[in-house]
Amino acid sequence: MSQTLPSQAEIVIVGGGAIGCSIAYHLAKLGHRDVILLERGTLTCGTSWHAAGLVMQLRATHTMTELCRYSADLYETLEAETGQATGFRRSGSLPVARTEARFTELKRLASLGRYFDVPVDILTPAEVARHYPLMDVGRIVGGLFIPGDGQTNPIDTTMALAKGARMNGARIFERTAVTGFETADGAIKKVRTVQGDISCDKAVLCGGLWSRDLAATIGVHVPLYASEHMYVTTAPIDGVQPNLPVIRDTDGYVYIKEDAGKLLVGAFEPVCKPLAVESLPAQFEFGELPEDWDHFALPMSKAMELVPVLEKAQIRHFLNGPESFTPDNKFILGEAPEVRNFFVAAGFNSQGILSAAGVGRAMADWISSGEQQMDLSEVDIARFARFQVNRRYLRERTAESLGLLYAMHWPHRQVESARPARQTPLHERLKTRNACFGETAGWERANWYASAGTTPAYEYAYGRQNWFAAVGEEHMAVRERVGLFDLSSFAKFEVAGPDAERELQRLCGNNIAVPVGRIVYTQMFNTRGGIQADVTVSRLAEDRFWVVTAAANQVRDLTWIRRNIARDARLTVTDVTSGYGVLSLMGPRSRDLLARLSPNDFSNEAFPFGTLQQVEIGFALAQAFRVTYVGELGWELYLPSEFVGPVFDLIEAEGRDLGLRLAGYHALDSLRSEKGYRHWGHDISPADSPWESGLGFAVALKAKGDFIGRAALEALKAKPLTRRLVHFRMQEPGPILFHDEPIYRDGRIVGRLTSGSYGYAIGSAVGMGYVECADGVTPDFVTGGSYEIEIAAERHPAIASLQPFYDPKSARIKV
Ligand SMILES: Cc1cc2nc3c(=O)[nH]c(=O)nc-3n(C[C@H](O)[C@H](O)[C@H](O)COP(=O)(O)OP(=O)(O)OC[C@H]3O[C@@H](n4cnc5c(N)ncnc54)[C@H](O)[C@@H]3O)c2cc1C
């Protein structure tokens, strides 16, 4: 039946691949009756048609797993619902390890599976052989069997989603290319197509690898880049049974899937072939790229090692197709920071089929309600810095990105490509001090300092890594003497104007109507009472405030502030991040050191905790903030960028005999963990309330009037807490925590760790995690149980507490 393209619709989806069809399906299921989907060719013709169709439930992180595990359930039932077969079957998957380290990684995945209630068996090589008789198990040290994983036919699955969408009222228009968009007043207004414009309330861009350029037409930054991505299919092979699970040999860069008596071998090679999207023909429908046997030789040789029948197998088809990848190998989801009601779902890093159902549901919830309904901070489009759409940056990073899916997911693993992008004013100085730099949002930041004569480079491991001792020394220097951190990558926003106080009061949970010179720690909430931002707001003048947040949240928090400020407000919001560097002097001797460098009075009486003053230091004027993220006496010095270097030199020279030590981000993390300070994106997120996360002290319900999220927070406060952030320390000094480890109470899983580090002052690993109990997580419940943390499938005894283990009364901070 031919349809006429409407001139108006509530929601317009651009792109008819798995993702666009799934979002259409889930929006229609939510009851949206005016949803249209536009596809320039025919459904699936972009990338979706040639996917291998692997459907795994467990991913490297909690959020990714949350998004992916629902797919298997939906694909299993979609045929009954729509009458369209999907080809989905639960053949199981068989991740294998060629090294002990990889086996540890797999066991950590098995632990995550236990938390999510996904059945996982840990197997010896002999047991692997029983699942896969064709495998040379002499190559491996062990593996997992995940019986609920499966494979699906990507075309049929997309068609089933499209059919389900139509059955619930969505309309799909093929051969309808979108040529651009129109905005009005910062929001989407129209979608332009070859057949005319469509006015809409909301638009959703699911244009696969074409999304970056399409979004750029209205100034939206979508940092993705295409890469060639390859698999081969053999002729039928004797012994290849339809019930064979999918092998994932991540050490060999390959997956091997049974396909109607044949084998399909796909690659995630460590260095891939980035592809400029403009090099593809304009009409790229069901398109393939040329074979490249040279490039495929390495993964193919690994596949032959593992499954020797492949050596003699005839290759029937070499599929090389484009797929899009992102700088951090995670999806790009959510409302674009630059244009209201313009949503993006793209950059699937070769996981678009296995995640389509979960992504479709999460996006439909977000589009429908206007807010994330689960914690999507890890994949939120607003996590990116603007520069990350730079094409050279993307091309160089993409060469590495494809392989990241199968690379070792080492804790603290740093990307190697497309660096350096952003450096602080101290970069060269810190380099000569043997700093080992990590990368966050493009910033090169000193993570730790190697001792003289050693190389500042990571040696990754699942246990103690090579920096463990050095960071321990940095940590203890801060606890006992004084440490100097370069925190220049902090994002800093100036909110100035007659209405600045009024608007920040509406945005923040804490009372920011404070005298000039006060610093307020506060959260900003969404309307469900979830923590949208975790910042300090400092009053520099009657009509001038600074909001300071983490480097990774620069765009996200700035967008939240700008979006939620009343339209008639008389104020400006300026991102001053690049203008100021931050030197953080922390530790009991920080006062003595500053007294040597400045004529100002840093005594507790003259300069109490939670205040700021302009001070003279060296030849500079700095804003000194008396705050801490490490749990010690200390000051953060905000200096115009050009003064940072000279002031650093001075501090270093004067601090020597006080035992000053340079400290990096790993020490910052271990210090804040030991002191129990939360980290947004790990311990707190838009899905967590301040009551659950123990931040109720920073919500001024009594002292102030309305603010965003207040009604929800009041309602939540009246209910019992069934979930609560709890501090943990290991009973033994040996085990190391990262995050996502399951928490057991009296032998039952009650939660997972949201962050983990090492408490060098208390002598064991420490972590935080939400503990759940339907009857309420009371103080008695927390302390009344016997706890264990599961690390790589082994349980270790732990102690739980609602108070941090280090200086619970914060006596050291206020001296
Ligand atoms: C070799 C290979 C193997 C893979 N194997 C797997 C796997 O096993 N499991 C898995 O989960 N994923 C796999 N993938 C990845 C998966 O195919 C993608 O992640 C997924 O298809 C992305 O879906 P999408 O809807 O975002 O993009 P697409 O399917 O590309 O859909 C985007 C659509 O937008 C349309 N479009 C573009 N511009 C416009 C415009 N201007 N107007 C209108 N429409 C437009 C395009 O025509 C296209 O149909 C594989 C990919 C490759 C290349």
The ligand as a Tripos MOL2 file, in Angstrom:
@<TRIPOS>MOLECULE
LIG
   53    58     1     0     0
SMALL
NO_CHARGES

@<TRIPOS>ATOM
      1 C1         30.9440   -7.5240    8.8470 C.3       1 LIG1
      2 C2         30.0530   -7.0530    9.9430 C.ar      1 LIG1
      3 C3         29.6230   -7.9660   10.8840 C.ar      1 LIG1
      4 C4         28.8100   -7.5580   11.9300 C.ar      1 LIG1
      5 N1         28.3790   -8.4690   12.8690 N.ar      1 LIG1
      6 C5         27.6000   -8.0740   13.9020 C.ar      1 LIG1
      7 C6         27.1190   -9.0090   14.8630 C.ar      1 LIG1
      8 O1         27.3850  -10.1890   14.7780 O.2       1 LIG1
      9 N2         26.3410   -8.5530   15.8860 N.ar      1 LIG1
     10 C7         26.0350   -7.2410   16.0080 C.ar      1 LIG1
     11 O2         25.3620   -6.8790   16.9600 O.2       1 LIG1
     12 N3         26.4590   -6.3420   15.0940 N.ar      1 LIG1
     13 C8         27.2280   -6.7170   14.0440 C.ar      1 LIG1
     14 N4         27.6530   -5.8150   13.1190 N.ar      1 LIG1
     15 C9         27.3140   -4.4100   13.3110 C.3       1 LIG1
     16 C10        25.8790   -4.0980   12.9450 C.3       1 LIG1
     17 O3         25.6600   -4.5050   11.6330 O.3       1 LIG1
     18 C11        25.6330   -2.6040   13.1070 C.3       1 LIG1
     19 O4         26.0690   -2.1560   14.3720 O.3       1 LIG1
     20 C12        24.1850   -2.2750   12.9700 C.3       1 LIG1
     21 O5         23.6850   -2.8060   11.7940 O.3       1 LIG1
     22 C13        23.9700   -0.8020   13.0180 C.3       1 LIG1
     23 O6         22.6250   -0.5500   12.7960 O.3       1 LIG1
     24 P1         22.1330    0.8930   12.4530 P.3       1 LIG1
     25 O7         20.6710    0.8270   12.3710 O.co2     1 LIG1
     26 O8         22.7530    1.8570   13.3920 O.co2     1 LIG1
     27 O9         22.8130    1.2340   11.0490 O.3       1 LIG1
     28 P2         22.3890    0.8660    9.5650 P.3       1 LIG1
     29 O10        21.9270   -0.5220    9.4380 O.co2     1 LIG1
     30 O11        23.4980    1.2800    8.6810 O.co2     1 LIG1
     31 O12        21.1450    1.7860    9.3350 O.3       1 LIG1
     32 C14        21.2440    3.1610    9.0360 C.3       1 LIG1
     33 C15        20.2870    3.4530    7.9230 C.3       1 LIG1
     34 O13        20.2020    4.8440    7.7190 O.3       1 LIG1
     35 C16        19.9620    5.0460    6.3630 C.3       1 LIG1
     36 N5         20.3040    6.4070    6.0350 N.ar      1 LIG1
     37 C17        21.5320    6.9870    5.9930 C.ar      1 LIG1
     38 N6         21.4450    8.2490    5.6180 N.ar      1 LIG1
     39 C18        20.1400    8.5040    5.4140 C.ar      1 LIG1
     40 C19        19.4170    9.6350    4.9960 C.ar      1 LIG1
     41 N7         20.0480   10.7640    4.6990 N.pl3     1 LIG1
     42 N8         18.0780    9.5530    4.8940 N.ar      1 LIG1
     43 C20        17.4140    8.4040    5.1880 C.ar      1 LIG1
     44 N9         18.0770    7.2840    5.5730 N.ar      1 LIG1
     45 C21        19.4000    7.3450    5.6870 C.ar      1 LIG1
     46 C22        20.8560    4.0400    5.6840 C.3       1 LIG1
     47 O14        20.4530    3.7730    4.3760 O.3       1 LIG1
     48 C23        20.7240    2.8520    6.6080 C.3       1 LIG1
     49 O15        19.7540    1.9290    6.1650 O.3       1 LIG1
     50 C24        28.4390   -6.1980   12.0330 C.ar      1 LIG1
     51 C25        28.8640   -5.2870   11.0690 C.ar      1 LIG1
     52 C26        29.6640   -5.7030   10.0300 C.ar      1 LIG1
     53 C27        30.1070   -4.7190    9.0100 C.3       1 LIG1
@<TRIPOS>BOND
     1     1     2 1
     2     2     3 ar
     3     2    52 ar
     4     3     4 ar
     5     4     5 ar
     6     4    50 ar
     7     5     6 ar
     8     6     7 ar
     9     6    13 1
    10     7     8 2
    11     7     9 ar
    12     9    10 ar
    13    10    11 2
    14    10    12 ar
    15    12    13 ar
    16    13    14 ar
    17    14    15 1
    18    14    50 ar
    19    15    16 1
    20    16    17 1
    21    16    18 1
    22    18    19 1
    23    18    20 1
    24    20    21 1
    25    20    22 1
    26    22    23 1
    27    23    24 1
    28    24    25 2
    29    24    26 1
    30    24    27 1
    31    27    28 1
    32    28    29 2
    33    28    30 1
    34    28    31 1
    35    31    32 1
    36    32    33 1
    37    33    34 1
    38    33    48 1
    39    34    35 1
    40    35    36 1
    41    35    46 1
    42    36    37 ar
    43    36    45 ar
    44    37    38 ar
    45    38    39 ar
    46    39    40 ar
    47    39    45 ar
    48    40    41 1
    49    40    42 ar
    50    42    43 ar
    51    43    44 ar
    52    44    45 ar
    53    46    47 1
    54    46    48 1
    55    48    49 1
    56    50    51 ar
    57    51    52 ar
    58    52    53 1
@<TRIPOS>SUBSTRUCTURE
     1 LIG1         1 GROUP 0 **** ****
